[in-house]
């Protein structure tokens, strides 16, 4: 399942609404992927605008683990970029760390490491 256009990392918190059982989340269009909670299962529809669309179903607990892993990967990426900035552009390391953290919706802890996520991290 690929996200459609008009969907990026900043919308990843929408997955939490699905896990919370509050309904569904759309992930752009062309195609129009959709995620919805049905009991203890999350149903991912590849293209909700097509009656013959492929559907993927997985336990909500598995999706929680997958999302937690993705958050850890983003935090690890931010750690790596912060280390790079401190080494190669030390005079700009703080602003670089802050800008990347904002773009990823993550919050760095001084001195640019020891990250905490600010949104979807509650999936663990």
Secondary structure, DSSP 4 states (H G I P E B T S, - for coil): ----BS--GGGTTHHHHHHTTS-EEE--BSS--EEEEETTEEEEES-TT-TT--EEEEEHHHHHHHHHHHHHHHHHHHHHHHHHHHHH-GGGHHHHHHHHHHHTTEEEETTTEEEEESSGGGG-
